[in-house]
Amino acid sequence: MKRFLLLSLVLGYYTGMQAQQTQKPPLHGKNWMAVTGKPLAATAGAMIFQQHGNAVDAACAMLAATCTMWDVLSWGGETQALIYNPKTGKVIAINALGVAPTGATPAFYKGKGYDFPPEYGPLAAVTPGTAGGLCYMLAEYGTLSLKQVLAPAMEMAAGYPIEAQTANSIERGKKYINEWPYSKAVFLTHPGEKREAPEAGEIFVQKDLLSTLTKMVAAEQEALRNHKSRKEAIMAAYDRFYKGDIAKEFVRGCQEQGGLITLEDLARWKPVEEEPLHINYKGIEVYKLQEWTQGPMLLQSLNILENFDLKSMGYNSTAYIHTLYQTMNLTFADRDFYYGDPAFNTNPAIKGLLSKEYGKARAKQINLAQNDANAGPGDPYPFIGKTNPYLHFLEERKQLADTSSGRQPGGFVPKHDATTMLQHGDAMSPEGDLNQLYAANTPDSAYMDRLWRGTTSVEAADKDGWVVSITPSGGWLPACIAGKTGIGMSQRAQSFVLDSAVCPFNVIAPGKRPRVTLTPSMALKDGKPFLAFGVQGGDTQDQNLLQFFLNVVEFGMTVQQATEAANINTNQLWLSLGGTTIKDREPRPGSILLNNNTSEKTRKALEQMGYHLTFGERTSGPINAIYMDRVHGSLWGGSSNHGEDYGIGW
C-alpha cells in the first residue's frame, strides 16, 4: 500500500501543470460567466444573465452590488473598464476616474503640512466616477434598463446579511468613522458598545443609499414615460446624480466636513471612452488602459521579458524570479516617473516606453547576477525621436532619498531579519491573519497595508462574444459619507504627488485625474478574446497579473491554477497609496515577498544576489479571470483562493 501511495505521488508530480489540483474548482460555462469579489455580487450578475442581459449588463449589476457591499469600494469611487465589442471586433476603454476638485493644488496641501494628499477623509476625495461610468457603459453597450440592473443592489441596500470581512473592516476603522457624522450613522449600528460595527450575518440596512439609487431609477422611468429612448433615460439618471438633487446633497455633505468638491466640479466631470494601449506578446495582443493607470507597466514588462527564454528557466526558479524582479523594477521606475493623466501632458513618453526597441534596451540593462538597488527611470524619448525635457527632474529626484540611519542611497534596507515582516501569517488574506498583521502595529505592517491596499475586480463574458474586465475602487472603508446620500467619498487624491521631482506627470491640479493602480486586463488571440483578468491589491496588481498571464501563456496553467499559483512581489517601487511623507512611500531596494514553499536553495541564491527575503503563505491578491476556449466553444472561469472572490457560470 505504501509503495502504491508513493508511486501515485510521483506520477501525480510528473503529470504536469494541467493535472495539478486546485483548492477551488475551475468554473465552466457555455452561455455566460460572471466572476467578482463577493458571492452575493456574482449572484447579482447571474440574475441579470438569467434575464437575458449581456455581459455588460451583468458587469454593471456586479459593480453596483460590490459598491453596495463596500467590497473595498463604494458608489463614490472610480471605475476603469475594458470591453470587447463583438460587433466591431475592438476593445474599448472606459475612463470613469474622478478628478481633483477646485482648490486642490500642491500649495493647498503643502500649506497643511502634507508631502502627499491625505489617506482618509474629505481632502482625500476626487469627484465620484463609478455612478457615471456605470450609466455610460450600460447606456452605450448594455441592453437592459437601469431599473433592472440596479435591482439586486437596491434589494441589498434595503438590507442584506453583512459578511465578516466588511463587518470587521468597519470595526477596525471606527476611530475614523466616529469622526464623520454621516458615516457613523450608517456603519456603527451598535454605538457605545464594545463592538460598534455590525456582527457578521447581521442585516445591514442603508436607507440613504437606497434613497439615492431609487432617485436615479425614478429619473430613468420618468424619462421613459416622456418617450425618451433607453439611452436617454439612463443618462437622465446620470444627470440627476451629477447635476440634480443628489449632487447638491453630495456637495453639501462634502463641504460641511471640510471637503473641496463643488457643484461645478460634478457637473463638468464626465466619463471618457478612449483607445486602450496594447502590445503583442508572442502573437497575443494584450490590452491595458492608458498611462493614467499603472497598466502600461505590464505591457512594458512583457516587451522586456520577451527577450528572455522564460520557459526554459522554469516556473519560479531562481533565474526566473530574478529576471521578473529586475524587469518589474525597471518598469515601476518608469511608471513612478513618467505616468500621469495624458490630458494634462503636452509631451507624452508612452509611445517610447511601449516601443519594442526601448524594451530591448531596458532588457540589456538587467544584471543577471545581482539585484540593481539603483534601478531608475530610463529615457524613452530618443525612441520617438525627441529629447527628454524632464532630465533635470531626474537629478532632483535623487536628492529625495532618505539617507538617515538604516538607509542607503538606493533606498530602504531592513536592519532586522526580513522574515519577521510576515511572521503573523497570511498577510494577503483580507480576513483573519491580515488582522493579526495590522494588530502588530509595526512599521512593516503599515507599509504592507499601503502596498496591498485592495479593491475588487469584475469579469464577465457571454456566448455572443461580449467580454468585460473592470477594476473599480475608491470610497473604501473607513469611508467618509457625503451627507444623506449614503455614498462614501473616494480617497484617490492620495495617489497624486505634490512635487514634480517625484513625478512631473502626476502633480495634483484641479480637473486632473490621479495616476491610479487600478488596472483591468484583456488579451486577444487571432483577433478574438482570449483572456479577461483582474486583481485587487494596490501596487501589487500588475505584478500579480503579469505572473498570472505568464503562468497561462508560458507554463500552460489553466486559469484556476494560474490564479492560485505562488507569485513574487517587489517592494522596489514608490508606493501609490498611504503615508503622508516621502519616507513612507520611497522604494525598498531588494525587498521581495516569496511564497513559504520557496526552496532553501532558491532562498540562499537570492540572498547572495542582494535580496532581502520575506515570506507568506499567499503572495497575491485575489485574481479573477475568464478564458475563452475556442477549441470547445466554452468559457473557463478562475477565481483565486486568496479571498472571498467568487464566480458563477452557465
C-alpha positions in Angstrom: 0.0 0.0 0.0 2.8 2.4 0.9 4.5 1.6 -2.4 1.3 2.3 -4.3 0.8 5.7 -2.5 4.4 6.7 -3.2 4.0 5.7 -6.9 0.8 7.7 -7.1 2.5 10.8 -5.6 5.4 10.5 -8.0 3.2 10.1 -11.1 1.0 12.9 -9.9 4.0 15.2 -9.7 5.2 14.4 -13.2 1.8 14.7 -14.9 2.4 18.5 -15.3 0.5 21.6 -14.6 -2.7 20.5 -16.4 -3.2 17.8 -13.9 -2.4 19.9 -10.9 -5.2 20.1 -8.3 -6.5 23.4 -7.2 -8.1 24.4 -3.9 -11.1 25.9 -5.7 -12.7 24.2 -8.7 -12.4 25.7 -12.2 -15.6 27.2 -13.5 -17.1 26.1 -16.8 -19.9 27.7 -18.8 -21.3 27.6 -22.3 -23.6 30.7 -22.2 -22.1 33.1 -19.7 -19.6 33.6 -16.9 -19.7 36.1 -14.0 -16.8 36.5 -11.6 -16.2 39.2 -9.0 -15.2 39.9 -5.4 -18.2 38.6 -3.4 -20.5 35.6 -3.7 -23.7 37.8 -3.5 -22.3 40.2 -6.1 -21.6 37.2 -8.5 -25.2 36.1 -7.9 -26.3 39.6 -9.0 -24.5 39.1 -12.3 -26.1 35.7 -12.7 -29.6 37.2 -12.0 -29.0 39.6 -14.9 -27.8 36.9 -17.3 -30.9 34.9 -16.5 -33.0 37.9 -17.6 -31.1 37.7 -21.0 -28.9 40.6 -20.3 -25.4 40.6 -22.0 -22.0 40.7 -20.3 -22.1 44.5 -19.9 -25.5 44.4 -18.2 -24.2 41.7 -15.8 -20.9 43.5 -15.2 -22.8 46.7 -14.3 -25.1 44.7 -11.9 -22.0 43.2 -10.2 -20.3 46.6 -10.0 -23.5 48.0 -8.3 -23.6 45.1 -5.9 -20.0 45.3 -4.9 -20.3 49.0 -4.3 -23.3 48.5 -2.1 -21.5 45.8 -0.1 -18.4 48.1 0.4 -16.2 45.5 -1.2 -13.2 47.7 -0.7 -15.0 50.4 -2.7 -18.3 52.3 -2.8 -20.6 54.3 -5.0 -18.3 57.4 -4.6 -15.3 55.7 -6.0 -14.0 55.2 -9.5 -14.4 52.7 -12.3 -12.0 51.5 -15.0 -13.1 49.1 -17.7 -12.1 47.3 -20.9 -14.9 46.0 -23.1 -14.6 43.7 -26.1 -17.4 44.6 -28.6 -18.1 41.6 -30.9 -20.0 43.8 -33.3 -16.9 45.8 -34.1 -14.1 43.4 -33.1 -12.5 46.1 -31.0 -11.5 46.6 -27.3 -13.0 49.7 -25.8 -11.5 51.6 -22.8 -13.7 53.3 -20.2 -12.2 56.0 -18.1 -14.5 56.8 -15.2 -11.9 58.1 -12.8 -12.8 61.2 -10.8 -10.7 64.4 -10.9 -9.2 66.7 -8.4 -11.7 69.3 -7.2 -11.5 73.1 -7.3 -8.8 74.3 -5.0 -6.8 71.0 -4.9 -3.3 72.4 -5.6 0.2 71.5 -4.3 0.3 74.8 -2.3 -3.0 73.9 -0.6 -1.9 70.6 0.7 1.7 71.7 1.5 0.1 74.5 3.5 -1.5 71.9 5.7 1.9 70.1 6.2 1.4 67.3 3.7 4.1 65.7 1.4 1.2 63.9 -0.3 -2.6 64.4 -0.1 -4.1 62.5 3.0 -5.2 58.9 3.0 -8.6 59.4 4.5 -11.4 62.0 4.8 -12.9 64.7 2.6 -9.5 66.1 1.5 -8.6 62.7 0.0 -11.6 62.8 -2.3 -11.7 63.2 -6.1 -15.1 63.5 -7.8 -17.1 60.3 -7.9 -16.8 58.3 -11.1 -18.5 54.9 -10.6 -22.1 56.0 -10.9 -21.3 57.9 -14.2 -19.2 55.1 -15.5 -21.9 52.5 -14.9 -24.6 54.6 -16.5 -22.4 55.3 -19.6 -21.4 51.6 -20.1 -25.0 50.4 -19.6 -26.4 53.1 -22.0 -23.9 52.5 -24.7 -23.2 48.8 -24.6 -25.9 47.1 -22.4 -29.4 46.0 -23.3 -31.4 46.3 -20.1 -32.8 49.2 -18.1 -31.0 50.9 -15.1 -34.0 49.7 -13.1 -33.3 46.1 -13.9 -29.6 46.3 -13.5 -29.8 48.1 -10.1 -32.5 45.9 -8.7 -30.1 43.5 -6.9 -28.1 46.3 -5.4 -31.3 48.1 -4.3 -32.6 45.0 -2.6 -29.2 44.7 -0.8 -29.3 48.4 0.3 -32.7 47.7 1.8 -31.0 45.1 4.0 -28.6 42.2 3.4 -26.7 39.9 5.8 -23.3 41.5 6.0 -20.3 39.3 5.8 -17.5 39.1 8.3 -14.8 40.8 6.1 -16.7 44.0 5.7 -18.1 44.0 9.2 -14.7 43.6 10.7 -13.3 46.3 8.4 -15.9 48.7 9.9 -14.8 47.8 13.4 -11.1 48.3 12.6 -11.8 51.7 11.1 -14.3 53.0 13.7 -11.7 55.5 15.0 -12.1 57.4 11.7 -15.8 56.6 11.2 -16.6 58.2 14.6 -15.2 61.5 13.3 -17.7 61.7 10.4 -21.3 62.0 11.4 -22.9 60.6 8.3 -20.6 57.6 8.3 -21.1 57.0 12.0 -24.9 56.9 11.4 -24.6 54.2 8.7 -21.8 52.0 9.8 -21.8 51.9 13.6 -25.1 50.0 14.2 -24.2 49.4 17.9 -22.9 52.8 19.1 -21.3 52.9 22.5 -20.9 49.1 22.7 -17.5 47.4 22.8 -18.1 46.3 19.2 -19.9 49.2 17.4 -19.8 47.6 14.0 -22.4 45.1 12.7 -21.9 41.5 13.5 -21.3 39.0 10.7 -24.7 37.9 9.4 -26.5 41.0 10.8 -29.0 42.6 8.3 -27.2 45.7 7.3 -29.5 48.5 6.1 -28.5 51.6 4.1 -31.6 53.8 3.9 -29.8 56.8 2.4 -28.1 54.8 -0.3 -31.4 53.1 -1.2 -33.0 56.6 -1.5 -30.2 57.7 -3.8 -30.5 54.7 -6.1 -34.3 55.0 -6.0 -34.0 58.6 -7.2 -31.7 57.5 -10.1 -34.2 54.8 -11.2 -37.1 57.3 -10.8 -35.3 59.7 -13.2 -34.9 56.9 -15.7 -38.5 55.8 -15.5 -39.9 59.4 -15.8 -37.8 59.9 -18.9 -39.2 56.7 -20.4 -42.7 57.8 -19.7 -41.9 61.0 -21.6 -40.9 58.9 -24.6 -37.2 59.2 -24.3 -35.0 56.4 -25.7 -33.4 53.8 -23.4 -30.0 55.6 -23.6 -31.6 59.0 -22.9 -33.5 57.6 -19.9 -30.3 56.1 -18.4 -28.5 59.4 -18.9 -31.3 61.2 -17.2 -30.4 59.2 -14.1 -26.8 60.2 -14.7 -27.8 63.9 -14.8 -29.7 63.6 -11.5 -26.7 62.2 -9.8 -24.2 64.8 -11.2 -26.4 67.9 -11.7 -29.6 67.4 -9.7 -30.7 66.9 -6.1 -28.3 64.0 -5.4 -25.3 66.2 -6.5 -26.5 69.1 -4.3 -26.7 66.9 -1.2 -23.3 65.2 -2.0 -21.6 68.6 -2.3 -23.3 70.0 0.8 -22.2 66.9 2.9 -18.7 67.0 1.4 -18.1 70.7 2.2 -19.7 70.5 5.6 -17.0 68.0 6.6 -14.2 70.1 5.1 -14.0 68.8 1.5 -13.4 70.8 -1.6 -15.8 69.3 -4.2 -18.2 71.8 -5.8 -21.4 71.5 -7.9 -19.4 72.8 -10.8 -16.8 70.0 -10.3 -19.6 67.4 -10.5 -21.3 69.0 -13.5 -18.1 69.3 -15.5 -16.9 65.8 -14.9 -17.8 63.0 -17.4 -16.6 59.5 -18.2 -14.4 59.2 -21.2 -14.3 56.4 -23.8 -10.8 56.1 -25.1 -8.4 53.9 -27.1 -6.7 51.3 -24.9 -2.9 50.7 -25.1 -1.7 47.3 -26.3 1.4 45.3 -27.3 1.9 42.0 -29.0 3.5 39.3 -26.9 4.3 36.1 -28.9 1.2 36.5 -31.1 -1.2 37.6 -28.3 -2.5 41.2 -28.2 -2.5 42.4 -24.6 -4.7 45.4 -23.7 -4.4 47.9 -20.9 -5.8 51.4 -20.1 -3.7 54.5 -20.7 -1.0 55.8 -18.5 -3.4 57.4 -16.0 -3.3 53.9 -14.6 -0.3 51.7 -13.9 -1.5 49.2 -16.6 1.2 50.0 -19.2 3.8 48.8 -16.7 2.6 45.2 -17.5 2.9 45.9 -21.2 6.4 47.3 -20.7 7.4 44.3 -18.7 6.2 41.9 -21.5 8.3 43.8 -24.0 11.4 43.3 -21.8 10.6 39.7 -20.9 10.2 38.5 -24.5 13.9 39.0 -24.8 14.4 36.0 -22.4 13.6 32.3 -22.6 11.4 32.2 -19.5 10.0 28.8 -20.1 13.5 27.2 -20.1 14.3 29.0 -16.8 11.4 27.1 -15.1 8.5 28.4 -13.1 9.7 30.3 -10.0 13.3 29.2 -10.4 16.0 31.5 -9.1 16.7 32.8 -12.6 13.0 33.3 -13.3 12.4 35.2 -10.1 15.5 37.3 -10.5 14.6 38.2 -14.1 11.0 39.1 -13.2 12.1 41.2 -10.2 14.7 43.1 -12.3 12.2 43.7 -15.1 9.5 45.0 -12.7 12.0 47.3 -11.0 12.7 48.9 -14.3 9.1 49.3 -15.4 8.0 50.5 -12.0 10.7 53.1 -12.1 9.3 54.3 -15.4 5.8 54.2 -14.0 6.7 56.2 -11.0 8.2 59.0 -13.1 6.5 59.1 -16.5 2.9 58.1 -15.9 0.0 60.5 -15.3 -3.1 62.0 -16.8 -2.4 62.3 -20.5 -5.0 65.1 -20.8 -2.5 67.3 -18.9 0.6 66.2 -20.7 1.8 68.0 -23.8 5.0 65.9 -24.1 4.0 62.3 -23.5 6.5 59.5 -23.2 4.2 56.5 -23.6 5.0 55.6 -27.2 8.6 55.4 -26.4 8.0 53.5 -23.2 6.0 50.9 -25.2 8.3 50.6 -28.2 9.9 47.2 -28.7 13.3 48.9 -29.2 13.0 50.5 -25.7 12.1 47.1 -24.3 15.2 45.6 -25.8 17.4 48.4 -24.5 16.0 48.0 -20.9 16.5 44.2 -21.1 20.2 44.8 -21.8 20.4 46.8 -18.6 19.5 43.9 -16.4 22.3 42.5 -14.3 21.8 38.7 -14.4 23.9 38.1 -11.3 22.8 40.8 -8.8 19.9 43.0 -7.8 20.3 46.5 -9.0 19.4 48.6 -6.0 19.6 51.8 -8.0 17.4 50.9 -11.0 15.8 54.1 -12.1 13.7 55.6 -14.9 15.0 55.1 -18.4 14.9 57.7 -21.2 12.2 56.8 -23.7 12.3 60.0 -25.7 15.1 59.1 -28.1 13.0 56.1 -29.2 10.4 58.5 -30.6 12.9 61.0 -32.0 12.7 63.5 -29.2 14.9 65.0 -26.4 13.8 64.3 -22.8 12.5 67.6 -21.3 12.5 66.1 -17.8 16.1 65.2 -17.2 16.6 67.9 -14.6 13.8 66.4 -12.5 15.6 63.1 -12.6 18.5 64.8 -11.0 16.4 66.5 -8.3 14.7 63.1 -7.6 17.9 61.6 -6.5 18.1 64.1 -3.7 14.7 62.9 -2.2 16.2 59.6 -1.0 16.3 59.5 2.8 20.0 58.9 3.9 19.2 58.5 7.6 20.3 55.6 9.7 19.2 52.2 8.2 19.1 53.6 4.7 21.4 53.6 1.8 21.4 55.9 -1.3 19.3 53.3 -3.2 16.6 53.3 -0.5 15.4 51.2 2.4 17.5 48.3 3.6 16.0 46.4 6.6 18.3 46.1 9.6 16.2 43.2 11.1 15.6 39.7 9.8 13.1 40.5 7.0 11.2 37.3 7.6 9.6 38.9 10.6 7.6 41.1 8.3 5.1 38.3 7.7 5.6 36.3 10.8 1.9 36.8 11.6 0.8 34.5 8.8 -1.2 35.0 5.7 -0.9 38.7 5.1 -2.7 38.6 1.7 -5.9 37.3 3.1 -8.4 40.1 3.7 -9.5 38.4 6.9 -8.0 36.5 9.8 -4.3 36.6 9.6 -4.2 40.1 8.0 -6.0 41.4 11.1 -3.1 40.0 13.1 -0.6 41.7 10.8 -2.4 45.0 11.3 -2.6 44.4 15.0 1.1 44.0 15.2 1.3 47.8 14.6 4.8 47.7 13.3 6.3 49.9 10.5 6.2 46.9 8.2 2.6 46.2 8.9 1.7 49.8 7.9 3.9 49.5 4.8 2.3 46.2 3.7 -1.2 47.6 4.2 -0.3 50.5 1.9 1.3 48.2 -0.7 -1.6 45.8 -0.9 -4.5 48.2 -0.3 -7.3 46.5 -2.1 -10.2 46.9 -4.4 -12.2 44.4 -6.3 -12.5 43.1 -9.9 -15.4 42.3 -12.2 -15.1 39.9 -15.1 -18.0 38.9 -17.4 -18.4 37.2 -20.8 -21.3 35.8 -22.8 -21.9 33.4 -25.7 -22.4 36.4 -28.1 -18.8 37.5 -27.6 -19.1 40.4 -25.2 -16.3 40.4 -22.7 -15.8 42.9 -19.8 -13.0 43.5 -17.4 -13.4 46.1 -14.7 -11.2 47.1 -11.8 -13.3 49.6 -9.7 -12.3 51.1 -6.4 -12.4 54.1 -4.1 -14.6 55.1 -1.3 -13.4 52.1 0.7 -13.7 51.6 4.5 -13.2 53.7 6.6 -15.2 55.9 4.2 -16.4 59.4 4.8 -20.0 59.5 3.6 -21.2 62.7 1.9 -24.3 64.0 3.6 -27.5 61.9 3.4 -26.6 60.3 0.1 -25.2 57.1 1.6 -22.2 57.5 -0.7 -18.7 57.2 0.5 -16.3 59.7 -1.0 -13.2 58.5 -2.9 -9.8 58.6 -1.3 -7.9 58.5 -4.7 -6.4 62.0 -4.4 -3.7 60.4 -2.3 -2.2 58.9 -5.5 -1.2 62.4 -6.7 2.2 63.8 -5.8 3.0 67.4 -4.8 6.5 67.6 -6.2 7.5 67.4 -9.9 10.8 65.7 -8.9 8.8 62.7 -7.7 6.7 62.5 -10.9 6.3 65.6 -13.2 3.3 63.9 -14.9 1.2 63.3 -11.7 1.3 66.6 -9.8 -2.2 67.4 -8.4 -4.2 70.1 -10.2 -8.0 70.9 -10.3 -9.7 68.8 -13.1 -6.8 66.3 -13.3 -7.1 62.6 -12.8 -4.5 60.9 -10.5 -2.3 58.1 -11.7 -4.0 55.1 -10.2 -3.0 51.5 -9.5 -6.3 50.2 -11.0 -5.7 48.0 -14.0 -8.2 45.8 -15.8 -6.7 43.5 -18.4 -7.7 41.8 -21.6 -5.9 39.7 -24.2 -6.9 38.7 -27.8 -5.5 35.9 -29.8 -6.1 35.7 -33.6 -8.3 38.7 -33.2 -10.7 37.0 -30.8 -11.0 37.3 -26.9 -8.5 35.1 -25.2 -8.3 36.2 -21.6 -10.0 38.8 -19.3 -8.3 39.2 -15.9 -8.1 41.5 -12.9 -6.9 41.5 -9.3 -7.0 43.7 -6.2 -4.0 44.8 -4.3 -2.7 48.3 -4.9 0.8 48.4 -6.3 0.9 44.6 -6.5 -1.8 44.4 -9.1 0.2 44.4 -12.3 2.9 42.4 -10.6 0.4 39.6 -10.0 -1.4 40.0 -13.3 1.9 39.8 -15.2 2.7 36.5 -13.5 -0.8 35.2 -14.0 -0.5 35.9 -17.7 2.9 34.2 -17.9 1.5 31.2 -15.9 -1.1 30.7 -18.6 1.0 31.6 -21.7 4.4 30.3 -20.8 3.7 27.5 -18.4 0.4 26.1 -19.6 -1.6 26.5 -16.5 -5.4 26.7 -16.5 -6.9 29.9 -15.3 -7.8 28.4 -12.0 -4.3 27.1 -11.5 -2.8 30.4 -12.6 -5.0 32.4 -10.1 -3.8 30.2 -7.2 -0.1 29.9 -8.2 2.6 31.3 -6.0 3.8 34.7 -7.1 6.6 37.1 -6.0 6.2 40.8 -5.1 8.8 43.5 -5.4 8.8 46.4 -3.0 11.4 48.3 -5.0 8.9 51.0 -6.1 7.3 54.2 -4.9 4.0 53.4 -3.1 0.9 54.9 -4.7 -1.3 54.8 -1.6 -1.0 55.7 2.1 1.5 57.6 4.1 2.0 61.4 4.0 5.8 61.7 3.9 8.5 60.8 1.4 9.9 58.3 3.9 6.5 56.4 4.0 6.5 55.9 0.2 10.1 55.6 -1.0 11.3 52.3 -2.6 12.8 49.4 -0.6 15.5 48.0 -2.9 15.9 44.3 -2.8 12.9 43.7 -0.6 11.0 40.7 -2.1 8.0 38.7 -1.0 8.2 34.9 -1.7 5.9 32.1 -1.0 6.5 29.9 2.0 7.2 26.9 -0.2 10.2 28.5 -1.8 13.1 26.1 -1.6 16.1 26.6 0.6 18.4 26.5 -2.4 16.5 29.4 -4.1 16.4 31.4 -0.8 20.1 31.2 -0.4 20.8 32.0 -4.0 18.6 35.1 -3.9 20.2 36.3 -0.7 23.6 36.0 -2.3 22.2 38.2 -5.2 21.4 41.0 -2.8 17.8 40.3 -1.9 16.1 40.8 1.4 13.6 38.0 1.8 10.1 38.0 3.3 7.6 35.1 3.1 3.9 34.5 3.1 1.5 31.6 2.6 -0.3 33.7 -0.1 1.6 36.1 -2.3 -1.1 37.5 -4.5 -4.4 39.4 -4.1 -7.5 37.6 -5.4 -7.1 37.2 -9.1 -10.3 36.7 -11.2 -10.2 35.6 -14.8 -12.1 34.2 -17.8 -10.6 32.2 -20.6 -12.3 31.8 -23.9 -11.9 28.2 -25.0 -12.0 28.4 -28.8 -11.4 24.7 -29.3 -14.5 23.6 -27.4 -16.6 26.8 -27.6 -16.8 27.3 -23.9 -15.8 29.6 -21.1 -13.4 28.8 -18.2 -13.6 30.9 -15.1 -10.9 31.2 -12.4 -11.2 32.9 -9.0 -8.3 32.5 -6.6 -8.4 31.0 -3.2 -6.9 34.2 -1.6 -10.1 36.0 -0.6 -13.9 35.9 -0.9 -13.9 36.3 -4.7 -16.5 34.1 -6.4 -17.8 33.1 -9.9 -20.8 31.5 -11.5 -21.1 30.1 -15.0 -23.8 28.6 -17.1 
